[in-house]
Amino acid sequence: MNKRKYLGLLLALCAVAGSAAFAVSAIGGSNSWPFTSVTPADLAPAGLTLTSATPPANLRITAAEAAAAAGKFQGNRVLEEHFMRCVDPNIGPKKLNEDCWAVSMHGISYRYDVVLVDARSGKVIGGFPGYY
């Protein structure tokens, strides 16, 4: 293959790779959803929406404390925990719209459970079953 064809092929591959990288970043990329055990689509039927949030520097409840509270509530093994913006119009009289710890759990009758833990008090806000 001569140099001109090789250079053309290399430029074409770079253009394709650049376009693919742009497309992934434009739709949020793989880093926009931190959970590996549950997806937004899994939670949608329950009305729960989780979006990434940055924990404040003076956060009172740690991830480990949230996981322990969720474990006591649900009784199974913790898969992962993430600090998230938790929105659910079906929880409580004021409706849930606050930052909290979202803890995914290994379910018994379900594939997973998600337990929400208040980031200020460490108390469980609610739990969501996930279906097969």
VOGU-3710 file (C-alpha; in Angstrom, 3 decimals, decimal comma):
1> mnkrkylgll> 0,000/0,000/0,000  1,492/3,308/-0,954  1,902/6,169/1,501  -0,941/8,243/0,066  -3,499/5,417/0,445  -2,172/4,577/3,911  -2,485/8,233/4,997  -6,032/8,413/3,565  -7,034/5,243/5,397  -5,510/6,539/8,632
11> lalcavagsa> -7,365/9,863/8,324  -10,647/8,061/7,635  -10,190/5,848/10,716  -9,419/8,886/12,859  -12,548/10,632/11,586  -14,711/7,610/12,393  -13,192/7,249/15,862  -13,638/10,967/16,550  -17,264/10,846/15,420  -17,952/7,851/17,649
21> afavsaiggs> -16,345/9,561/20,653  -18,400/12,706/20,018  -21,611/10,677/19,743  -20,938/8,904/23,043  -20,195/12,174/24,853  -23,245/13,848/23,314  -25,587/11,199/24,737  -24,011/11,261/28,169  -21,303/8,664/27,770  -20,863/5,631/29,924
31> nswpftsvtp> -19,906/7,661/33,013  -23,257/9,446/33,348  -24,926/6,486/35,112  -22,795/5,161/37,966  -24,681/1,939/38,752  -23,752/-1,350/37,124  -26,468/-3,373/38,888  -29,525/-1,306/37,923  -30,521/0,997/35,042  -32,787/4,062/34,879
41> adlapagltl> -35,235/1,987/32,834  -35,412/-0,558/35,679  -36,468/2,169/38,118  -38,850/4,067/35,829  -41,919/1,832/36,451  -41,677/2,649/40,170  -41,528/6,383/39,374  -38,000/6,746/40,760  -35,506/8,977/38,972  -31,869/9,095/40,051
51> tsatppanlr> -29,339/11,555/38,666  -25,718/12,102/39,606  -25,040/14,517/42,451  -21,880/15,699/44,133  -21,784/15,090/47,880  -21,045/18,197/49,932  -17,777/18,358/51,850  -19,605/18,254/55,196  -21,762/15,224/54,396  -22,813/13,650/57,698
61> itaaeaaaaa> -23,606/10,125/56,489  -20,901/8,134/54,679  -21,443/5,564/51,942  -20,596/2,800/54,427  -23,174/4,086/56,929  -25,808/4,309/54,175  -24,983/0,757/53,071  -25,320/-0,483/56,656  -28,723/1,216/57,056  -29,921/-0,215/53,730
71> gkfqgnrvle> -28,663/-3,662/54,714  -30,605/-3,555/57,973  -33,718/-2,402/56,138  -33,593/-4,916/53,301  -31,555/-7,705/54,845  -29,418/-8,630/51,847  -25,966/-7,985/50,457  -25,134/-4,460/49,257  -24,041/-4,322/45,626  -23,127/-0,642/45,382
81> ehfmrcvdpn> -23,987/2,767/46,762  -23,930/6,175/45,092  -24,754/9,702/46,188  -27,591/10,748/43,864  -30,356/13,274/43,326  -33,423/11,186/44,193  -36,808/12,163/42,778  -40,003/10,204/43,306  -43,465/11,769/43,216  -44,884/8,735/45,056
91> igpkklnedc> -42,990/9,056/48,375  -44,453/11,022/51,236  -46,812/13,960/51,331  -44,132/16,398/50,126  -42,846/14,072/47,378  -39,187/13,089/47,310  -36,812/15,515/45,603  -33,486/15,595/47,452  -29,929/14,334/47,452  -29,622/10,936/49,096
101> wavsmhgisy> -27,655/7,711/49,088  -29,064/5,201/46,607  -27,980/1,700/47,578  -28,517/-1,245/45,254  -29,008/-4,552/47,006  -29,015/-8,168/45,945  -32,690/-9,101/46,050  -34,257/-12,414/46,990  -37,402/-12,548/44,895  -36,184/-9,766/42,655
111> rydvvlvdar> -33,020/-9,234/40,655  -32,171/-6,147/42,689  -33,591/-3,728/45,190  -32,726/-0,069/45,567  -32,903/1,457/49,013  -32,754/5,239/49,457  -31,060/6,563/52,590  -31,313/10,149/53,839  -27,856/11,719/53,581  -28,430/13,897/56,665
121> sgkviggfpg> -30,005/11,470/59,120  -29,018/8,022/57,825  -32,655/6,886/57,943  -34,147/4,842/55,136  -36,448/6,890/52,917  -37,827/4,015/50,860  -37,101/0,820/48,993  -37,796/-0,166/45,410  -38,058/-3,716/44,100  -36,713/-4,474/40,676
131> yy> -38,337/-7,180/38,619  -36,741/-9,855/36,436
//
